[in-house]
Amino acid sequence: MAEQAPFTLEGWYALHQTFSVDWTALRALSHERDAIASDAARVLKDLGAPPKAGWTAAFRLVGGGADLMVVHFRESLEDLAEAELRLRQSSAGPVLRLDYEYLSVTEAGLYQATTDAVEQAKPGSKEYRALLDEVGAVERASAHVQSRLYPRIPEGMRFISFYPMSKRRVDPDNWYLLPLHERNRLMRDHGLGARAFAGRIFQVIGGSLGLDDWEWGVTLFARDPLELKRIVTEMRYDEASARYAEFGTFYTGFLLSPDDVEALLAPGQG
């Protein structure tokens, strides 16, 4: 019999894109470079405050083989696709080489609620769904869960680290064969460890099973870039990570305003 998957709440769709600037092509367009830089800033300003819910922001990457990371949050896949297309169709589109992109949807996993529901009703039954729906409605209404599903960059937290991850599926450490109560314990302990960084780190989890190659995308915001190193170091010693987590490439940088992007692309700045 298959183990029970945790009940999850979802919010905004997210797309993380990393770009390398084709500086050679940009310099060759010397007469158009001001207009290209200005248009990039205009598009980012428009995307940053869309008519519907969500936002877009640009970050200057340090290392990682790319120059910029653009992060989009939108309430639907269609809106996300439109934001992506707007950037591609801008004057800066031809000089922005897409190196990597990652699709997910913000997620809050309710392990404890799932464990409680399994103890009270048969998984898949009407009673089981009713229990989860009831708890889910309460959780979704809470300020904490709202901030996870519909995140905003906290004031002053201009540094970012993004990375994809998956849970290991190799014997003897196969996460998906663990009993629900054991996964609940591990995730509870994992969450308690992360709480030590409250106010220093703001974490956004994007679920991507069925959407991308990895299973989750993790976005960390901080006021001090050293806090990014500290929380990842601390959490590597947590059992859920030490035994069951696998990580992809890390992308680290700092927030740019649209005007900062214009200055980066303008003559004399490349």
Stockholm file with secondary structure:
# STOCKHOLM 1.0

chainA/1-270         MAEQAPFTLEGWYALHQTFSVDWTALRALSHERDAIASDAARVLKDLGAPPKAGWTAAFRLVGGGADLMVVHFRESLEDLAEAELRLRQSSAGPVLRLDYEYLSVTEAGLYQATTDAVEQAKPGSKEYRALLDEVGAVERASAHVQSRLYPRIPEGMRFISFYPMSKRRVDPDNWYLLPLHERNRLMRDHGLGARAFAGRIFQVIGGSLGLDDWEWGVTLFARDPLELKRIVTEMRYDEASARYAEFGTFYTGFLLSPDDVEALLAPGQG
#=GR chainA/1-270 SS CCCCCCEEEEEEEEEEEEEEECHHHHHHTTTTHHHHHHHHHHHHHHHHSCSSSEEEEEEEESSTTCSEEEEEEESSHHHHHHHHHHHHHSTTGGGEEEEEEEEEEEEEEEHHHHHHHHHHSCTTSHHHHHHHHHHHHHHHHSHHHHHHHSCCCCTTCCEEEEEEEEECEETTEEGGGSCHHHHHHHHHHHHHHHHTTBTTEEEEEEECTTTSSSSEEEEEEESSHHHHHHHHHHHHTSHHHHHHEEECCCEEEEEECHHHHHHHHSTTCC
#=GC SS_cons         CCCCCCEEEEEEEEEEEEEEECHHHHHHTTTTHHHHHHHHHHHHHHHHSCSSSEEEEEEEESSTTCSEEEEEEESSHHHHHHHHHHHHHSTTGGGEEEEEEEEEEEEEEEHHHHHHHHHHSCTTSHHHHHHHHHHHHHHHHSHHHHHHHSCCCCTTCCEEEEEEEEECEETTEEGGGSCHHHHHHHHHHHHHHHHTTBTTEEEEEEECTTTSSSSEEEEEEESSHHHHHHHHHHHHTSHHHHHHEEECCCEEEEEECHHHHHHHHSTTCC
//
